Amino acid sequence: MRLFIVIVVLLGLALALQAGLVAFAGYVLLGVMLLSRYLARTWIVDLTAERICKTEPLEPGGTVEVIVKIRNAGRFPVPWVLVEDRIAEQAIVQRRLSLKGSRLRVLFIRANGEKTVKYKLIFALRGYYQVGPMFAETGDVFGLHRRHKVFTEPVFVLVYPKVLSITTFDFASTRPIGEIRLANMLFEDPTRTAGVRPYQMGDPLQRINWRATARTGVLHSRIYEPTSLAGATILIDFHADGYPKKGEPIRSELAITTAVSVANAVILLNQQIGIASNGRDATDRIREESLKSKDETAPESYTTRYEARSQFEEKLQNDRLRPVIVETRRGYDQFHKIRETLARLEQTDGRTFADFLIEMSPRLPRDATIIAVLPRVTIETSVALGQMRRQGFAISAILIGLADDGSDTRVVAHGRLIAEGIRDVRYVNSEQDIMALGDRNAIPTPADYAFAAVLA
């Protein structure tokens, strides 16, 4: 605009001074500017795009082909247009996904013509990935005017976390019967006989107590104690301080794989299962970013005061960093909900795990074992877990990524938990450790108890 004003002023001076050659040059330059401005605007308006991309959930290692068709609906050819499809750079840096092909192209598109940008995304790790939108830039051949445009709505691809098979599951088997009163006798433990009763129609043969039957001459059946396994609630510490950048994303992915594998093992036992974490759902982050963008670019875009209030309240809830929760229940679709939630889980620097435990403890069922997945054990975390144990919860802990060579980090973490009476502590440093979780691969040693006594 300033250049346009300068040219008009110079043209006026040339006409006033009767400088014909200068005036002619001014006319030519003014015409070129106006023509360039018109063509640049026409080109960018005439361009449209269509994205073709499958959005079904994938397993780790899955591939998605992205095709973006760019059309020129105008009467003039577009000499050049620079197009770039947006992909999260952080995901590429952390090698969560890899790219085959080019998402950045410079194209020449004929009038009523079409060009295609095609590439493949290979997803190595779980996550909630945004693909798009596509950004376009074009302008006149002299570089006097540039125009930009955003093509297509973004699409999102969900990649599930890896599920490993745990051979046995005994997290609650060491809990004595009667420590927590069961709300419902869901199952009976055939290894624990509580007594006998008269035979009832429908009792299986293996339930009959033949000794009592022979002694009394009347059929008697065994009575079993209720099983001590009543499901689990998995609590995941996903605070950013517990996952140094040096070990990322390996450590955090190990924590998620551990949680989803344990949940799968509980589901296979037909028990109740649930998860909760102080991390953040990726959908909340994307929604918060869109609200922030709306506030910065168009603060006056609300049509009613009710819309403004609802948007403001939703932003406050996101800023509060609500915990990610899948309620502890039984059911066929429970594992599917848990796996989807863990696929979208992201680290946050908001609520610490100790504060998270204080908030969650009134909402957790007492008849389910608490399995804490921890990348570190602070004093506050151990005290909060100990307080839950004293309230009647059965607590197990899985420590993620701590060295198994007797280093101070492992000893300190284990000692703090033992000092609070939490003795079921296990370690996961690899996927093989996850599959062996049911073998109780971490039994407290005398050195651990001695260190716990010092801490106490």
TORDRENPA-523352 format. One record per residue: x, y, z of N, C-alpha, C, O in turn; residue in one letter. Coordinates in steps of 0.1 Angstrom, whole numbers, plus 5000, padded with zeros to 4 digits. Last residue first. Example, Ala and Ser with C-alpha at 12.3 -4.5 7.8 and 13.67 -1.06 7.14 Angstrom:
2
512849785071513749895071512950005079513450115080S
513249435078512349555078513249675078514249675085A
END
This chain:
456
512545545577511545565587512045625599511245645609A
515145525565514245625561513145655571512745765573L
516045295578516745415580515845535576515845635583V
514145105569514245135583514945265586514645345595A
514845095542513545155546513545185561512945285565A
517344975544517245115539515945175543515845295546F
516444725552517344805560517344945557517345035565A
514844645530514244665543515144745553514644825560Y
516944625511515744725509515144745522514744865526D
518544425521519044555520517944665518518044775524A
516844205519517144255532517744395532517544475541P
514544285491515744225497515944275511515444375514T
511344235477512244315485513344225491513144115496P
511244115444510944085457511944165466513144165464I
510244145414510944235423510544205437509444245442A
508743985397510143995394510944085403512144115401N
506343825397506843895409508343905408509143855416R
505343725374506243635381506843705393507743645400D
503843915361503143825370504043725377503543655386G
505744035345505244105357504544015366504644025378L
506843955321507143875333506643945346507043905357A
506144145303505544005301505743915313505043825315M
507744345312506244365312505644225312504744195319I
510344265307509844275321508344285322507844245332D
510344285279510344145285509944155300509344055305Q
510344555275509144485272509144345278508044285281E
512144695304512044655290510644585288509944565297S
511944765330512944835322512944795307513644855299N
510044755357509944735343510944825336510944945337V
509444605389510244695380510044655366509844535362Y
507444625419507944555407508644655398508344775399R
506344575451507044665442507644595431508444495434V
504644535477504544475464505044575453504244655448D
504744685500505844585498505744525484506744455480R
504244965516503944915503505044815499506144855495I
504845095540504144965541503744915527502944815527G
506545305538505045335539504245205539503045215538E
508945185533508745265546507245295548506845315560A
508545095508508544995518508345075532507645015541I
508845345494507645265493507545165505506445155511L
511545415500510445505503509045435504508245455512R
512945195488512945215503511845305507511245285518G
512545225461511945105468511845135483510945095489H
513845475457512445465454511845345461510745355467A
516445405466515745515473514245495470513345505479V
517145205448517045175462516245285470515445245478V
517045345423516145225426516045205441514945175446R
519045535428517745575424516745465427515645485432T
521445405433520745475444519345505440518445505449D
521445075417521845215418520945285429519945225434S
521144805412521444845425521744985427522345025437G
520544775385521944735389522244775404523444795407D
518344845371518244725380519644685384519844565387D
517045185370518145085367518044965377517644985388A
513745245360514745255370515845145368515445035365L
511545225342512845285337513845305348514845375345G
509045235366509345235351510745295349510945405353I
507545035390508545145387509045125373509545025369L
504544975402505344935392506245055388505745155384I
502944875432503644975425504544915414505144805416A
499844825449500944765442501644875434500944965430S
497644825477498544905468499644815462500344745470I
494444825488495544735484496344795474495844825463A
493145055511493445015497494544915497495544925505F
492845155537492245025533492444985519491944875515G
494145375545492745395544492045265540490845255539Q
496745305543496145305557494645325556493945295566R
497045335516497145205521496545195535495845105539R
496845615514495845535508495845395513494745335515M
499245675527497945725533496845645527495845605534Q
501045575509500945515522499645555529499145475536G
500645755488500345615486500245545499499345455501L
501645985500500245985496499745835493498645805497A
504245915505503445945516501945935512501145885520V
505245885479505245775488504345795500503645705504S
504846155469504146035463504145915472503045855474T
506646295486505246325486504346215480503346175485E
509146185478508646165492507146195493506446125500I
508746025446509146135455508646105469507846015471T
509745805424508945805437509545915445510645905451V
509145765389509945805400509145805412507845795411R
507245655372508645675367509645715377510845705375P
504845425381505545535385506945545378507645445378L
501645315384502745305374503545435376503045545373V
499945145409500545275406501745255396502645175399A
497044985413498344965407498945095402498445155393I
494944895438495545015432496844975426497744935434I
492344655435493744685438494144805431493844825419T
489044715446489944695435491344735439491544835446A
487344785466487444645464488344615452488444505447D
487045055467487844995477488144845474489144795480R
487245275439486545165446487545095455488645075452P
487845625442488345495438487545385445487345405457L
487245875451486545825439486845685435486245635426R
488945955471487545935474486745875463485645825465P
491545975456491245865465489745845469489345735471S
491946195439491246075433490845975444489945895442M
493246395453491946425447491246295443490046295444E
495546255461494646315471493246345466492246325472I
496746195436496246085445495246145456494246075459L
497346455427496446375420495846265428494646235428F
499346525445498046605445496946525438495846525442D
501246335436500746335450499446405451498546355458A
501746405410501046275413500546275427499446215429F
500846745402501746645406501046515409499846525412T
499446915374499246855387500246745390500446655382R
501347005349500447065358500446995372501347025380G
502746935327503546995338502647055349503047145356D
502146625310501746765314502646805326503246725333T
501946395282502546445295502046595297501646665288Q
498946235270500146315269500646365282499946375292E
496845985256497446045268498746115265499646065258L
495745845236495645995235496446065247496546185247R
496045585243496545625231496645775230497645825224A
494445575266495945565268496645605255497745665255L
491945575254492345685263493845685265494445795264T
491945335240491845465233492245575241492945665237E
492145155261493245165251493145295243494145345240R
489745205275491045225282492145235271493045325273I
487845125257487845265262489245295268489845405266K
488544855254488544945242488645085247489445165241H
487944755280489344765275489544855263490544915261F
485144785280485944855289487444865284488044975285Q
483344635265484044745258484944825267485444935263D
482444435283483144395271483944515264485044495259Y
483044495318482244505305483144475293484344485294G
483344665349483444545341482644565328481744645327R
485144965360483944885357484344755350485444735346R
486345265369486545115371485245045370484345055378T
486445515344485845465356486045315357486045245347E
489145675333488145575328487645505340488445425347V
490346005332489745895340488945805331488145855323I
492646255336492146165326491646035333492445975340V
492046555354492646425353491946345342490746355340P
492246885340491446775346492146645344492746615334R
493547145339494147015337493446905344493946845354L
492647405340492747335353493347195351493747135361R
492347465313493547525321493747455334494847445339D
489947345309491147285303492347335310493347265312N
488247505324488347365327489547295321490247215327Q
488547745310488947735324489147585328490047555336L
487347685286488847715286489347705301490447655303K
484747655294485447545289486947565289487747465292E
484247925301484147815311484847695307485547625315E
484448045276485348085287485347975298486447945303F
482347925262483747915257484747945268485747875270Q
480148015278480447875277481847845272482547755277S
480348295274480548245287480848095286481748045294R
479948325246481248365252481448305266482548265269A
477348215244478448155237479748195243480648105246E
476048415259475948275264477148195257477748115264Y
476248645244477048635256477048495262477948465270R
476748565209475848595221476748585233477848525233T
478748545191477548595186476648635198475848735197T
482248605190481048545197479848615193479748745193Y
484248745178483548655170482348585177481548525170S
486148925188484748975187483848875180482748915177E
488648805186488048815200486548865199485848845209P
490148655166488848705164488148715178487148645180A
492748575173492448625159491148695158491048785150T
492748495200493848585195493448655181493748765179E
490648325203490648445211491648545205491448665206D
491248125184490048205182490148335190489748435185K
493548025196493648085183492448175180492648275174S
492347915219493348025221493548095207493648215207K
490747725208490147835215491047955217490748065215L
492747555198491747615189491047735195490847835189S
494047475221494747555211493847625202494047735197E
491947335233492447455240493247535230493147655230E
491647115215490547215218491047345224490547445220R
494146995219493847055206492647155207492647255200I
493946925246495047015241494647075228494847195226R
491846745245491746865253492746965249492447085248D
492946545229491846615224491546745232491146845226T
494946435246495346515234494146595228494446705223A
494646465281494046405268494446495257494346615258D
497346455303496346525296495946455283496746395276R
498046295335498346345322497246425316496246465323G
497346175358497446315359497946375346498346495346N
494945915354496245965352496246115354495146185351S
493345595357493345735359494745785358495745715362A
491345315348492545385348492345525352491245585350I
489944985356489845125353491245195353492145135358G
488044685358489344755355489044905352488044935346I
486744375370486644515368488044585366488944545373Q
487444065352487344145364487144295360487344335349Q
488043865334486643905336486443985349485443965356N
490643815329490143745340488643785343488043735353L
490943985308490943845304490443765316489943655314L
491244225322490044205314489844055311488744005311I
493744195333492644195342491344165334490444095339V
495344205309495344085318494144075327493643975329A
494744465301494344355292494344225301493444145299N
496044615321494544625319494044505311492944455314A
498644545316498044505328496544505327495844415332V
498844665291499044525292498444465305497844365305S
498544935297497544875288497644725289496644655287V
500744985314499445005319498444925310497544865315A
502944925297502744845310501344855314500644755318T
502645115277502544975274502344885286501544795285T
503145345293501745325287501645175283500545125285I
505745305300504745325311503345295305502545225311A
507045305275507145185284506045185295505445085298L
506645565268505945455260505945325268505045245267E
508345695286506845715286506045605279505045565283S
510845595277510345565290508845585291508145505297R
511045675249511145535253510445505267509645415269I
511245915236509945875242509945735248508845675250P
513345995264512146005257512245975243513246005237E
515646025280515045895278513745895271513045785270G
516146305279517146205275516646075272517046005263K
514046435291514146435276515146335271514946285260K
512646255319513646345313513746325298513446225293P
509846225334510346175321511346265315510946345307Y
508946355356509346215358509846155345510346035345G
508046595348509246595355509746445357510946425360D
505546565336506746575327508046565335509046525329A
503446305348504046435350505346445342506146355343H
502046075349502546125336502946265337502746345327F
501445795366502045925368502645965355503645905350D
498445625367499645645359500145785362499445885360I
496745365382497045505383498445535377499445475381L
494345135377495745165373495845315374495145385367I
492544915396492545055391493945095389494745095399T
491144585393492244685396491944815390491144835381A
489544295407489844395397490944485401491544465412G
489544135429488344195425488644315416487944415416A
490743855444490943935432489643995428488743925423L
490043695464490643815468490843915456491244025458S
486843525463488143545458488743685462487943775464T
485143395492485143485480486643515476487443525485P
485443045499485643185503485543275490485943225479E
483042785492484342855490484242995495483243065495Y
481642495504481442635504482842705502483742675510I
480842175489481742265496481342415494480642445485R
477941975497478742055488479642145495479342195506S
476741645504477141775508478041845498478841775491H
474341385505475241465497475441605503474541675507L
474441175534473641275526474641365518475741395523V
475941035550475040955542474241045533473340995526G
477941135566476541165569475541085562474441065566T
480341035555480141045569478641055573478240995583R
480141075528480240945533479940935548479440835553A
479941365527478841275522478841135527477841085531T
482341435537481141465544479941385540479141355548A
483841325515484141285529482841315538482441225545R
483041455493482741315494482941265508482241175512W
481541745485482541695495482241555498481241525505N
481141865452480641775462481841735472482941695467I
482242005431481942075443481541985455481442035467R
482441845410483641875416483441955429484341975437Q
479741825401480341715408481541755416481841705427L
477842135407478642045399479341935407479441945420P
474442175416475842185421476642085412476241975410D
471842135409472642215400474142225404474942265396G
470342135441470142095427471042185418470842315418M
472642105467471542175461471542135446472642115440Q
473641945497473741955483472442025477471342005482Y
474442145526473742035519473742055504473742175499P
477842255530476442275531475742165524476342095516R
481042335545480142255537478742295539478342355549V
483742575542482942485549482142395540482442385528G
485642715527485242775540484342685548484142705560A
488542655509487242595513486842655527487642655536T
490142785483489942825497488542765501487542825498R
490242725456491442675464491242715479492042665487T
488142845444488042705446489242645454489142535459P
486743145453488043085451488042935454487942905465D
484043295436484543215447485843155443486143125431E
483143635427483643505424484043435437484243495447F
481743855439481743835425482043695421481443625412L
480143955463480943825462480843795447480043705443M
480444305467479744185461480644065460481844085457N
482144445483480744495482479844385476478744365480A
484344315507483844315493482444355493481544305500L
486344475529485044405528484644425514484444535509R
489744405531488744495526487444425524487444315518I
490744195545491344325547490444435542490444545548E
489543955539488944035550489644165552489144245560G
492343775528490843785528490443865541490843835552I
495343955521494543855529493043885527492643995525P
496943965490496144045500495343945508494543865502R
498243825471498843835484498043905494498543915506T
496743865448496743735454497343735468497043645476S
496844095433495944095445496043965453495343955463A
498544035413498744155420497944155433498444215443F
498943825395498743795409498943915418499443905429D
498743675365498443795372498143765386497143695390F
500843545339500043535351499743665357500443765354T
501743655313501443515315500543485327499543415326T
500743915294501243885307500843745311499643715312I
501444035262500743925270501543905283502743875283S
501044375253501844255255501144155264500344195273L
500044615230499644525241500444405242500544325232V
500844945222501144805220500644735233500744775244K
498245195217499445145223499644995221498644925219P
496945305184496745235197498145195203499145185196Y
496545605170497445485170497345425184497745485193V
494445805151494645745164495445615163495045525155L
494546095133494845955132495145905146496145955153V
492646355120493346295131493446145130492446075127F
492746625097492246495101493146445112494346485113V
491946975091492846865095492146735098490946745102P
490347085060490347075075491346965079491546865071E
491847275033491247155039491247155054492147225060T
494247535032493447435025492947325035493747285043F
494847865036494847735043493747645036492647685035V
496948095018495648035020495847905028496847835026K
498348405007498448275014497048225017496048305017H
500248594984499048564990499148424996499848334991R
502348874976502248734980500848714987500348804994R
503749094952502549054960502548904963502848824955H
506149104939505649224945504449194955504249264965L
507348914924507548904938507049034945507349054957G
506948884897507948984902508148984917509049054922F
504948704894506248664890507348764894508548724895V
502748704924503148744910504548704907505348674916D
501948404944502148554941502548574927502648484919G
501348184971501548214957501648364955501448434965T
501047914994501548054991501848074976502447984970E
499247715016499647745003500047895002499547975009A
498947445039499247585037499747615023500547535018F
496647205050497647245041497747395039496747455037M
496247125086495747155072496947185063498147175067P
497446785086496846895080496747005090497046995102G
496946555111497446565097496746675090495546675088V
497746475143497046565135497746575121498946595120Q
497546185163498346265154497346345145496346305140Y
498046045192496846105185497446215176497846325180Y
499745725197499545875198498245915191497545835185G
502445485196501045525198500945675199501945745201R
504945475170504445465184503045515185502445575176L
505245485142506045385150505445365164505545255169A
503545525113503445555127504145445135503645325136F
504245675084504445545091504545575106505445645110I
502645825057503045835071503145695077502145615076L
503345915023502945815033503445855047504545905048K
502046144998503046095007502445985016501245975018Y
501246364972501046234978502246194986503446204982K
499446604956500546584965500346454973499246434979V
498546674923498346594934499646584943500746574937T
496746914903497946854907497746774920496846814928K
494747024876494846964889496246904891496746844882E
493147294857494047184859494047134874493447194882G
492047534849491147414851491947284852491447174849N
495247624838493847664840492947544839493047454831A
497847434855497247494844495847544847495247504857R
500147494880498847434877498247514866498047634866I
503147404894502647484883501247414879501247304875F
504347394927503547334916503247444906503047564910L
506447264951506247384943505547344930506147264923V
505847104983505947104968505747244963505047324968R
506046895010506347025005506647024991507646964986L
505946635015504746705018504846855015503946935017R
507246354999507346495002506046565004505046544996S
508046025011507546115001507746255006508446285016G
507445915042507945865029507245945018506045935015K
508245975075507546025063508245965051509445965050L
507445855108508345875097507545905084506345875083S
506845905143506345875129507445915119508245995122L
508345935164507145865166506545825152505745725151R
510846055165510645935157509445855161509445735160R
510946305176510946195185510846055179510745955185Q
510646455152511946465160512046345169513146285170V
508046395146509046355137510446355144511246265142I
506646515167506546375165507546315156508046205157A
507346785164507846715176507746555174508646485178Q
505946865141507446845140507946765152508946685151E
503046745128503646785141505146755140505546645139A
502446865096502646755104503446795117504246885116I
500747025070501247035083501346895090500346825090R
501947055037500946985046501546985060502746945062D
502447315015503047235026501947185035501147255040E
503047464984502147404993502947315003503947255000V
503447734963504147654973503147604983502447674990L
502947784930502247784943503047684952503247574948V
503147954899503747874910502947884922502247994925W
501348024878502747994875503447914886504347824884P
498247904871499047954883500447924880500847804881V
496348024842497247924849497947994861498148114861P
493048144844494448174842495248064849494848014859F
490448084851490748094837492248114834492648094822R
490247854879490247974873490547964858490847864852G
490547634895489247644889489147774881488047804875A
492847414902492847554897491547564889491447524878N
493247184929492647224917492747374914492647454924R
494946934945494847084944494347114930495047084920I
494546664966494346714952494146864952493146904958K
496446474986495846604986495746654971496846674965V
496746185004496646234990495846374991494746374996I
498445965024497846095024497846155009498946165004V
498345655038498645725026497845855025496645845026E
499645515067498545585061499045665049500045735050V
500545225085500845325075499545385069498545315068T
501645095117500645115107501045225097501845315101G
503245085139503745035127502845045115503245015104G
500545015162501945065160502545005148502544875146P
497345015145498344955155499645015152499945075141E
494845275142495945185137496645125148496645175160L
491545385134492645365143493545255138493145155131P
490945555102490645445111491845425121492945445117E
491245745083491345785097490945675107490745705118T
492745795051492045705060492245745075493445775079K
492346065030493246005040492345915049491345965054C
492346325008491946185009492946115019494146095016I
491346655005492246565011491546425011490446405014R
491446904981490646804987491646694992492546654986E
491347264973492047134976491147034983490147074989A
491647534950490847454960491647324962492447284954T
492147854937492747734941491847664952491447734962L
491148104933490747994924491247864928490747764923D
492448264951491048244953490548124944489648054949V
495048274941494848214954493348184956493048084963I
494548414916495148274917494848204930494448094930W
493548654923492748564915493248424916492548334918T
495748774936494448754944493648654936493048564943R
497548784915497948714928496648674936496448564941A
496248944897496548804894496848724906496348614908L
496049194911494849124906495148974904494348894908Y
498749254915497849244926496649164923496149074930R
499649274888500249174897499349144909499149034913S
498149494880497949364873498449254882497849144883L
499149694897497749664897497449524891496649444896L
501849684889501449664903500049614904499649524911M
501749754862502349624866501849584880501549474883V
500650014864499949904857500449764861499649674863G
502750144877501450134883500650024877499949954884L
504750114857504950054871503650044878503449944885L
503650264837503950124835504050054848503549944850V
503350524848502150454844502450304842501650214846Y
506050574853505150564864503850484860503350404868G
507050594827507550484836506650464848506450354852A
505550824820505350694813505850574821505150474823F
506751014837505350984838504950844831504150774836A
509351014827509150964841507650924843507350834850V
508751114802509350984803509150924817508850804818L
507651374808506851274801507451134802506651034804G
507351594830508451494827507751374821507351284828A
505851804839505851774825507051684821507651704811Q
505451844866506751904860506851874845507851904839L
503051714869503151854872504351924866504352034862A
503751454862502751524854502851674856502751754847L
505551404883505951404869505051474860505451544851A
503851424905504951524904505451524890505751634884L
502151204900501651334901502651444899502451544892G
504051004902503351024890502751164889502751224879L
504751024929505751044919505151074905505551164898L
502250944940502751084943503851114933503851234928V
501950684931500950784927501550924929501351014921V
504150564943504150574929503150674924503350754915I
503450594970504650654966504650674950504950774945V
501150434971501050574974502250654969502050754963I
502350184966501350234957501150384959501050454949F
503950154988504550164975503650224965504050304957L
501950125008502850245008503550264995503650374990R
500849885000500050005000500950135000500650224993M
END
